[in-house]
Amino acid sequence: MTFEQILTDIRNKVYYPIYFLMGEEPYFIDVITDLLDDTVLEEDYKAFNSTVVYGRDVDAAAIINQAKSYPMSGNYQLLIVKEAQDVKDIERLELYLNNPLKSTILVINYKYKKLDNRKSLPKLIKAKGVLFESKKLYENNIPDWITKYLKQKQFAITPKACQMLADYLGNDLHKVRNELEKLIIGLPPQATVNDELVERNIGISKDFNVFELQKAIAQRDVVKANRIINYFGDNSKDNPLLMVVILLFGYFSKVLKYHAAHDKSRNNLAIVLGVNPFFVNDYQVAGKNYPPGKVLDIISILREYDLKAKGVDNQSTDDSELYKEMLYKIMH
Protein backbone atom coordinates (compact mmCIF):
# COMPACT_ATOMS: atom_id res chain seq x y z
CA MET A 1 0.00 0.00 0.00
CA THR A 2 1.16 3.52 -0.74
CA PHE A 3 1.45 6.22 1.90
CA GLU A 4 -1.63 8.00 0.53
CA GLN A 5 -3.70 4.79 0.48
CA ILE A 6 -2.82 4.05 4.09
CA LEU A 7 -3.83 7.56 5.19
CA THR A 8 -7.09 7.39 3.23
CA ASP A 9 -8.04 4.07 4.87
CA ILE A 10 -7.28 5.39 8.34
CA ARG A 11 -9.36 8.52 7.78
CA ASN A 12 -12.19 6.26 6.57
CA LYS A 13 -11.75 4.14 9.73
CA VAL A 14 -10.58 1.09 7.78
CA TYR A 15 -8.06 -0.47 10.15
CA TYR A 16 -5.75 -3.49 10.03
CA PRO A 17 -4.46 -5.70 12.86
CA ILE A 18 -0.85 -4.69 12.21
CA TYR A 19 0.98 -1.74 10.65
CA PHE A 20 4.66 -2.56 10.20
CA LEU A 21 6.26 0.73 9.21
CA MET A 22 9.92 0.41 8.24
CA GLY A 23 12.57 2.26 6.26
CA GLU A 24 15.02 5.15 6.05
CA GLU A 25 12.56 8.09 6.10
CA PRO A 26 11.12 8.63 9.60
CA TYR A 27 8.67 11.33 8.45
CA PHE A 28 6.17 9.01 6.72
CA ILE A 29 6.35 6.53 9.61
CA ASP A 30 5.60 9.29 12.13
CA VAL A 31 2.71 10.72 10.10
CA ILE A 32 0.97 7.31 9.83
CA THR A 33 1.54 6.57 13.52
CA ASP A 34 0.27 9.99 14.62
CA LEU A 35 -2.85 9.67 12.48
CA LEU A 36 -3.63 6.25 13.99
CA ASP A 37 -3.05 7.68 17.46
CA ASP A 38 -5.43 10.56 16.72
CA THR A 39 -8.10 8.51 14.95
CA VAL A 40 -8.50 4.97 16.31
CA LEU A 41 -9.61 5.76 19.86
CA GLU A 42 -12.02 8.32 21.15
CA GLU A 43 -10.46 10.64 23.72
CA ASP A 44 -12.36 9.03 26.62
CA TYR A 45 -10.85 5.61 25.83
CA LYS A 46 -7.22 6.60 25.28
CA ALA A 47 -6.18 6.36 28.93
CA PHE A 48 -7.34 2.72 29.08
CA ASN A 49 -6.77 1.36 25.58
CA SER A 50 -3.65 3.10 24.26
CA THR A 51 -0.18 1.76 25.06
CA VAL A 52 3.21 3.00 23.83
CA VAL A 53 6.36 0.91 24.42
CA TYR A 54 9.95 1.26 23.20
CA GLY A 55 11.98 -1.43 21.50
CA ARG A 56 14.91 -1.15 23.91
CA ASP A 57 12.57 -1.97 26.83
CA VAL A 58 10.63 -4.95 25.43
CA ASP A 59 11.05 -8.22 23.58
CA ALA A 60 8.66 -9.98 21.21
CA ALA A 61 7.05 -11.93 24.05
CA ALA A 62 6.13 -8.71 25.90
CA ILE A 63 4.66 -7.19 22.71
CA ILE A 64 2.63 -10.35 22.04
CA ASN A 65 1.38 -10.48 25.63
CA GLN A 66 0.10 -6.90 25.42
CA ALA A 67 -1.35 -7.42 21.92
CA LYS A 68 -3.39 -10.36 23.21
CA SER A 69 -5.09 -8.14 25.81
CA TYR A 70 -8.65 -7.07 25.14
CA PRO A 71 -9.76 -3.43 25.29
CA MET A 72 -11.18 -2.38 28.65
CA SER A 73 -13.97 -0.55 26.82
CA GLY A 74 -14.71 0.41 23.26
CA ASN A 75 -13.83 -1.53 20.12
CA TYR A 76 -10.04 -1.33 19.92
CA GLN A 77 -6.79 -1.45 21.79
CA LEU A 78 -3.98 0.58 20.17
CA LEU A 79 -0.45 -0.71 20.82
CA ILE A 80 2.43 1.37 19.40
CA VAL A 81 5.98 0.00 19.49
CA LYS A 82 8.47 2.82 18.89
CA GLU A 83 12.11 2.22 17.99
CA ALA A 84 11.16 -1.37 17.19
CA GLN A 85 14.47 -1.82 15.37
CA ASP A 86 15.89 -2.36 18.88
CA VAL A 87 13.71 -5.45 19.47
CA LYS A 88 16.27 -8.23 19.02
CA ASP A 89 13.80 -11.08 18.46
CA ILE A 90 11.33 -9.20 16.25
CA GLU A 91 10.91 -12.29 14.02
CA ARG A 92 9.03 -14.01 16.86
CA LEU A 93 6.05 -11.74 16.18
CA GLU A 94 5.05 -14.49 13.75
CA LEU A 95 3.63 -16.36 16.76
CA TYR A 96 1.07 -13.60 17.21
CA LEU A 97 0.40 -12.80 13.57
CA ASN A 98 -0.76 -16.33 12.80
CA ASN A 99 -3.90 -15.42 14.73
CA PRO A 100 -4.00 -11.69 15.63
CA LEU A 101 -6.82 -10.17 17.68
CA LYS A 102 -9.23 -8.10 15.61
CA SER A 103 -9.62 -5.72 18.55
CA THR A 104 -5.88 -4.91 18.69
CA ILE A 105 -4.21 -2.51 16.29
CA LEU A 106 -0.47 -3.12 16.54
CA VAL A 107 1.77 -0.37 15.14
CA ILE A 108 5.47 -1.17 14.71
CA ASN A 109 7.89 1.72 14.07
CA TYR A 110 10.95 0.01 12.57
CA LYS A 111 13.01 3.05 11.57
CA TYR A 112 16.20 3.21 9.48
CA LYS A 113 16.07 -0.53 8.78
CA LYS A 114 13.86 -2.94 6.88
CA LEU A 115 12.90 -6.59 7.05
CA ASP A 116 14.32 -9.17 4.70
CA ASN A 117 11.43 -9.79 2.28
CA ARG A 118 12.68 -13.32 1.64
CA LYS A 119 11.77 -14.33 5.19
CA SER A 120 8.37 -15.39 6.44
CA LEU A 121 7.60 -12.44 8.78
CA PRO A 122 7.13 -9.79 6.06
CA LYS A 123 5.03 -12.22 4.02
CA LEU A 124 2.82 -12.85 7.04
CA ILE A 125 2.49 -9.11 7.75
CA LYS A 126 1.37 -8.50 4.14
CA ALA A 127 -1.25 -11.25 4.50
CA LYS A 128 -2.63 -9.91 7.78
CA GLY A 129 -2.12 -6.16 7.59
CA VAL A 130 0.09 -3.36 6.26
CA LEU A 131 3.80 -3.61 5.47
CA PHE A 132 5.05 -0.17 4.46
CA GLU A 133 8.57 0.80 3.45
CA SER A 134 9.26 4.49 4.03
CA LYS A 135 11.89 5.53 1.48
CA LYS A 136 14.04 8.65 1.51
CA LEU A 137 13.11 11.15 -1.18
CA TYR A 138 15.83 12.20 -3.59
CA GLU A 139 16.79 15.88 -3.55
CA ASN A 140 15.11 16.48 -6.92
CA ASN A 141 11.78 15.18 -5.52
CA ILE A 142 11.67 17.74 -2.70
CA PRO A 143 10.23 20.69 -4.71
CA ASP A 144 7.30 18.54 -5.84
CA TRP A 145 6.77 17.33 -2.25
CA ILE A 146 6.78 20.93 -0.97
CA THR A 147 4.21 21.96 -3.58
CA LYS A 148 1.90 19.04 -2.75
CA TYR A 149 2.23 19.58 1.01
CA LEU A 150 1.22 23.23 0.71
CA LYS A 151 -1.59 22.40 -1.71
CA GLN A 152 -3.09 20.04 0.89
CA LYS A 153 -3.01 22.97 3.30
CA GLN A 154 -4.73 25.20 0.68
CA PHE A 155 -1.63 27.25 -0.13
CA ALA A 156 0.44 27.74 -3.28
CA ILE A 157 4.13 28.50 -3.76
CA THR A 158 6.10 30.14 -6.56
CA PRO A 159 8.62 27.93 -8.40
CA LYS A 160 11.56 30.08 -7.29
CA ALA A 161 10.54 30.07 -3.61
CA CYS A 162 10.01 26.31 -3.80
CA GLN A 163 13.47 25.72 -5.28
CA MET A 164 15.10 28.05 -2.75
CA LEU A 165 13.57 26.06 0.10
CA ALA A 166 14.55 22.73 -1.44
CA ASP A 167 18.16 23.85 -1.97
CA TYR A 168 18.45 25.31 1.52
CA LEU A 169 16.64 22.65 3.57
CA GLY A 170 17.67 19.44 1.81
CA ASN A 171 15.64 16.23 2.06
CA ASP A 172 15.00 16.05 5.82
CA LEU A 173 11.20 16.03 5.59
CA HIS A 174 10.63 16.79 9.27
CA LYS A 175 12.79 19.90 8.90
CA VAL A 176 11.09 20.91 5.64
CA ARG A 177 7.62 20.40 7.15
CA ASN A 178 8.49 22.48 10.23
CA GLU A 179 9.78 25.37 8.12
CA LEU A 180 6.69 25.27 5.88
CA GLU A 181 4.45 25.43 8.94
CA LYS A 182 6.35 28.54 10.10
CA LEU A 183 5.80 30.13 6.68
CA ILE A 184 2.05 29.66 6.55
CA ILE A 185 1.25 30.75 10.11
CA GLY A 186 -1.02 33.76 9.80
CA LEU A 187 -1.42 33.51 6.02
CA PRO A 188 -4.98 33.62 4.67
CA PRO A 189 -6.23 30.48 2.87
CA GLN A 190 -5.28 30.27 -0.81
CA ALA A 191 -2.29 32.59 -0.24
CA THR A 192 0.91 32.07 -2.23
CA VAL A 193 4.32 31.62 -0.60
CA ASN A 194 6.83 33.73 -2.56
CA ASP A 195 10.57 34.37 -2.33
CA GLU A 196 10.13 37.55 -0.27
CA LEU A 197 8.17 35.59 2.35
CA VAL A 198 10.85 32.89 2.40
CA GLU A 199 13.59 35.49 2.84
CA ARG A 200 11.74 37.24 5.65
CA ASN A 201 10.79 34.13 7.63
CA ILE A 202 13.43 31.48 6.87
CA GLY A 203 16.47 33.69 6.46
CA ILE A 204 17.32 32.63 2.91
CA SER A 205 18.44 35.61 0.84
CA LYS A 206 16.42 35.92 -2.36
CA ASP A 207 19.46 37.43 -4.11
CA PHE A 208 22.30 35.41 -2.58
CA ASN A 209 21.43 31.73 -2.79
CA VAL A 210 22.48 28.69 -4.81
CA PHE A 211 19.54 29.08 -7.19
CA GLU A 212 20.70 32.58 -8.15
CA LEU A 213 24.32 31.39 -8.38
CA GLN A 214 23.34 28.64 -10.82
CA LYS A 215 21.40 31.16 -12.88
CA ALA A 216 24.34 33.62 -12.95
CA ILE A 217 26.79 30.87 -13.99
CA ALA A 218 24.37 29.61 -16.66
CA GLN A 219 24.13 33.13 -18.12
CA ARG A 220 27.90 33.67 -17.80
CA ASP A 221 27.18 36.71 -15.64
CA VAL A 222 30.63 36.89 -14.03
CA VAL A 223 29.89 39.99 -11.95
CA LYS A 224 26.72 38.60 -10.36
CA ALA A 225 28.27 35.15 -9.81
CA ASN A 226 31.28 36.70 -8.05
CA ARG A 227 29.01 38.86 -5.90
CA ILE A 228 27.15 35.74 -4.72
CA ILE A 229 30.37 33.78 -4.20
CA ASN A 230 31.83 36.60 -2.11
CA TYR A 231 28.67 36.62 -0.01
CA PHE A 232 28.93 32.85 0.48
CA GLY A 233 32.59 33.20 1.48
CA ASP A 234 31.74 35.87 4.05
CA ASN A 235 28.85 33.78 5.38
CA SER A 236 30.32 30.30 5.04
CA LYS A 237 28.61 29.05 8.20
CA ASP A 238 25.21 29.45 6.53
CA ASN A 239 26.56 28.53 3.08
CA PRO A 240 29.07 25.68 3.54
CA LEU A 241 31.22 24.99 0.51
CA LEU A 242 30.39 21.28 0.45
CA MET A 243 26.64 21.94 0.24
CA VAL A 244 27.11 24.41 -2.63
CA VAL A 245 29.43 21.98 -4.49
CA ILE A 246 26.85 19.18 -4.17
CA LEU A 247 24.05 21.40 -5.49
CA LEU A 248 26.16 22.67 -8.40
CA PHE A 249 27.11 19.09 -9.21
CA GLY A 250 23.41 18.19 -9.41
CA TYR A 251 22.76 21.24 -11.59
CA PHE A 252 25.51 20.52 -14.13
CA SER A 253 24.56 16.84 -14.19
CA LYS A 254 21.19 18.06 -15.47
CA VAL A 255 22.90 20.31 -18.03
CA LEU A 256 24.65 17.17 -19.30
CA LYS A 257 21.25 15.45 -19.53
CA TYR A 258 20.02 18.46 -21.51
CA HIS A 259 22.77 17.91 -24.08
CA ALA A 260 21.95 14.19 -24.27
CA ALA A 261 18.22 14.74 -24.81
CA HIS A 262 17.10 14.19 -28.41
CA ASP A 263 13.73 15.85 -27.90
CA LYS A 264 14.41 19.35 -26.61
CA SER A 265 10.79 20.48 -26.36
CA ARG A 266 9.95 22.25 -23.12
CA ASN A 267 7.68 19.52 -21.74
CA ASN A 268 10.05 16.69 -22.58
CA LEU A 269 13.03 18.52 -21.06
CA ALA A 270 11.07 19.11 -17.85
CA ILE A 271 10.49 15.35 -17.60
CA VAL A 272 14.06 14.38 -18.54
CA LEU A 273 15.63 16.89 -16.15
CA GLY A 274 13.10 16.30 -13.37
CA VAL A 275 12.39 20.03 -12.95
CA ASN A 276 9.43 22.37 -13.02
CA PRO A 277 8.86 23.57 -16.64
CA PHE A 278 9.39 27.09 -15.25
CA PHE A 279 13.14 26.34 -14.99
CA VAL A 280 13.67 24.72 -18.40
CA ASN A 281 14.79 28.02 -19.94
CA ASP A 282 17.70 28.19 -17.44
CA TYR A 283 18.99 24.84 -18.68
CA GLN A 284 18.56 25.88 -22.32
CA VAL A 285 20.69 28.98 -21.63
CA ALA A 286 23.30 26.90 -19.78
CA GLY A 287 23.35 24.39 -22.64
CA LYS A 288 24.13 27.14 -25.15
CA ASN A 289 26.86 28.67 -22.99
CA TYR A 290 28.48 25.41 -21.89
CA PRO A 291 29.02 22.70 -24.54
CA PRO A 292 29.20 19.06 -23.41
CA GLY A 293 33.00 19.04 -23.14
CA LYS A 294 33.02 22.07 -20.86
CA VAL A 295 30.24 20.58 -18.71
CA LEU A 296 32.37 17.47 -18.19
CA ASP A 297 35.28 19.74 -17.21
CA ILE A 298 33.03 21.54 -14.70
CA ILE A 299 31.90 18.25 -13.17
CA SER A 300 35.58 17.31 -12.80
CA ILE A 301 36.25 20.68 -11.12
CA LEU A 302 33.36 20.12 -8.73
CA ARG A 303 34.75 16.69 -7.80
CA GLU A 304 38.07 18.39 -7.01
CA TYR A 305 36.41 20.95 -4.71
CA ASP A 306 34.23 18.29 -3.15
CA LEU A 307 37.46 16.71 -1.87
CA LYS A 308 38.88 20.07 -0.82
CA ALA A 309 35.70 20.91 1.09
CA LYS A 310 36.17 17.62 2.96
CA GLY A 311 39.76 18.57 3.82
CA VAL A 312 41.45 16.27 1.29
CA ASP A 313 44.38 17.80 -0.63
CA ASN A 314 43.45 21.24 0.66
CA GLN A 315 46.27 23.75 1.11
CA SER A 316 43.84 26.43 2.32
CA THR A 317 41.26 26.27 5.10
CA ASP A 318 39.63 29.50 3.92
CA ASP A 319 36.33 28.70 2.19
CA SER A 320 36.18 32.18 0.64
CA GLU A 321 39.39 31.50 -1.31
CA LEU A 322 38.20 28.06 -2.37
CA TYR A 323 34.92 29.57 -3.56
CA LYS A 324 36.76 32.11 -5.74
CA GLU A 325 39.13 29.48 -7.18
CA MET A 326 36.26 27.15 -8.01
CA LEU A 327 34.14 29.83 -9.68
CA TYR A 328 37.10 31.06 -11.77
CA LYS A 329 37.78 27.54 -13.05
CA ILE A 330 34.09 26.97 -13.83
CA MET A 331 33.56 30.19 -15.77
CA HIS A 332 36.88 30.43 -17.63
N, C-alpha and C positions, 0 to 999 in steps of 0.2 A: 504494500500500500504506500502511496505517496504521502508526503507531509500534509498536503491540502486535503486528501481523502480522509486521513485520520482525524484532522480537525473538524471536518464536516460531520463525520459520524458522531464525534463526541458532542458537538453542538446539537445534533439531532437525538441525543441520548441513546445512541447505538453503541453499546459497550461490549468489550471482550474480556474473557477471564484473565488474560495476561497481555501486557504491553512490554516487550523487550526492546528497549531503546538503546542502540549502541552506535559507536562511531566517533570520528575525530571532531565533529562540530558540536559543542555543547549547547549552542543556542536552540536548535530545533528540539533537542531532548528536553530542555528546560521549558520550552513553550508548551509542548504536549503534556508534560507532567503538571505544569501549573494549571492548564485548562481542565485536566481531569480533577485536580484538587479543588478547583472552583465550581465544577459542574456536577460531579457524581453525587455528592451528599448535600442535603439541605443543611443550613447553618446549625440548626438545633441538634443534628445528629453527628456533627463532626467530632465533638469531644469524646463520643463513645465509639465511633466506627472508623475513625481515621488514625492510622499508625504510620510513623516514619521511622525507619531504622537505617543504619549506615553499615556499609559492607565490612568495615574494619572491626565492627562490634558483633557481627553475627556470622553464622555458617548456614549452609543450606537447610540443615535440620531445623534451626530456629525459624527460618523464613517459612518453611513448610508448616511447622506447628502453628504459626500465627495465621497463615493462609487458610488453614483448616478450621479456624474459629468462625462461628456464625455471628452475624451482626446482632448487637444488643437490641436494636430497634431499626425500623426502616428496611429497605430492600438490599442494601449493599454494605460491605466492608471494603474500605480502600486501604491497601497496604503498599506503601512506597519504599523501595529500597534504593537509597542514594549511594553513590560511589560503589556500586555493585561489582566493579572490576576488582575490588579488594576481597571479594568472597572467594576463597581458595578452592572450594569444592562446588562451584556453581553448576557443574554438570549434573549434580545429584538432584537438581530441580525436576529432572525427568520423573522422579518418583511421584511428585505432586501432579505434574502435567498430564499424566496418564488418565487422571480422573479429577480435574479441578472443580472446585465449588463454583456454582453459578452465581452465588451471592458475594464472592470475593473478586475484587478487581486488583490484580497484582501488577505493580508498575516497577520495572527494573531499569535503573539508570546505569548503563554500562559504558561509561565515557572513555574516550581516547583508545578504545580497543574494540575488537569485534570477534564474534564467535566463528569458529571454523565451520563453514557451511557443509563440509563433508561429514560432519558428525551428526549424531541423532538428535541432540538437543535443539538446534535451530529448526530442524525438520518438524519436530514435535510442536515447537512454538508456532510455526506457520500453520499447522493443522488446527491448533486450538485457539490462536489469537493473533496478535500483531507482532511481527519481527520487522523493525525499522532500522535501517542504517543511515545515520546522520553524517553526510559527507561535507567536507570543507568546500566552500565555494572558491573557485579560482578568482584572481583579482579582476579579470575582465568581466566577471558575472556580477560584481558588486553594484555598478551603476543601475543595472536592470532591477536588482533586488531593492535598492533604495527607492527607485521609482514605484515599484509595486507596493512596497511597505507604506509609502506616503499616500498612494492611491486608496489603499484600504482604509486609511484614516481620513479620507476625503480632502487630501491636499495634492498639489502638483509641485513640480520642481523643474527649473530650467536645465537644459543639457549641461551648460557650463558649471552651474552650481553642483549638479550631480557628480560631474567628473572631478571637480575640486574636492568634494567630500570623499570620493572613492580613493583618490590619490593620497589624501592626507590621512585617512583613517585605516586604510588597509582592509583586510578581510576578517577582522575580529567582529562578528555580527553583534555580540553583546555591546561592544563599544560603539559600533555604528548606530545601533538601535537607541542607545542612551543619548547620543548626540542629536539624533533626529527628534527625539522627544523634547530635548531642550529647545530645538529650533521652532517647534510648532506650538509651544506653550503660549497662549494668548493670541494666537492667530485665528482669524475668523474662518469658518468652514469654507472650503473651495479656494482658499488662498494659495498663492504660488510662492515657493521658497526660491529666492534668487541669490545671486552671488553677493550682493550687498548685505543680505540677511546673514549669509554664511560668514562673511567677514566680521560682521558686528558681534555675532553670538558665539562663533567657534574659534575665532582668532586666526583664520586663514586669510592672508592678504589676497584680494582679488586681482592685484597687479603683480605680485611677487610669489608665484607658486609654480609647481612643475608643469601644470597645464600651459601657462603662459610661456614658460621656458621652451617647451616643445614647439609651441607655435612660432616663437621668435627664431628658433633654430631652423624650423621648416621653411620659413620665409627668408632665411639668411639675413635676418635683421641683427647685425653684429652689435650695434649699440644697445638695443633692448635686451638682447641675450646677456651681454656683459653686465648690464645694470642689475638684472635678476641674479646672476651668479655672484656679484659683489654683495648683494643683499643676503644670499644664502651663506656666503662665507662669513659675514658679520653676525649672522644668526644661526650658526651651525648646530646649536643645540636643538632648535626647532626644525632644522632642515639638514639632517645628517647626510653626509656624502653618500653613504651606502644606499640609503633609501632612494636618493635622486638617481644614482647609477642604475638601480634595479628598474625604476620606472622608465628611464630613457632607453634601457635595453628592451623593455617590452614595447615601447613606442617604435623603435627602429626595426624590431622584429616584424612589426605590422607593416612598416614601409617596405620591407623585403617581400612580404606577402602581396602587397600592392603591385610590385613589379612582376610577381609570378602569376598574377591573375590574368586570365585570357579575356574574361568579360569585365570590362572596366566601367560598366553602368553603375550609377549611384547605389541602386538597391542591392545589386550583387556584391559590390565592394563592402557595403555595410555588413552583409552576411559573412563574407570571407574574412574581414578584419575583426568582426565581433564588436562593432561600435555602433553608436547611434548615427543614423544617416546625417544628422546635423554636423558631424565631425569629418565626413568623408572628404570634403573640400581640403581640409588640412593635410590629409594624406596625399591627395592629388598634387598639391603644391610641393610637398616634401619629395614626392616621386620625381617631379620635374627638376628640382634643385639638387637632388642627390641620386645619381645613377646607381645601379645595382653594385658595381665595384666599390664605390665610395661608401655605400651602406654597409657592406661587409667590412670595410676598413673601420668604420665607426663602431660596429659591434665588437671588433677586436680591441679598439681603444677602450670601450666600456668594460671589457673583460680585464684589461690591464688595471683600470682604476677601481674595479671591484676588489681586486687583490690589494691594492694600495689602501683602500678604505678599511680593509680588514687587518692592515698592519704588515702585510707581506711585501717585501721589496720596496719599502717606503722610506725614502731618505728624509722626508719632511713629515712632521706631525701636524702641520698647519693646514686645515681643510680649505681655507680660503685660497691658498696657493695651489692646492691640488685641483680645486674647482676651475681656476683660471687656466691651468695647464690643459685640463681635459677639454674645456670649451674651445681653446685655441686649436687643439688637434682635430676636434670634430668639425670645425667650421673653416679650416684652411687645408 
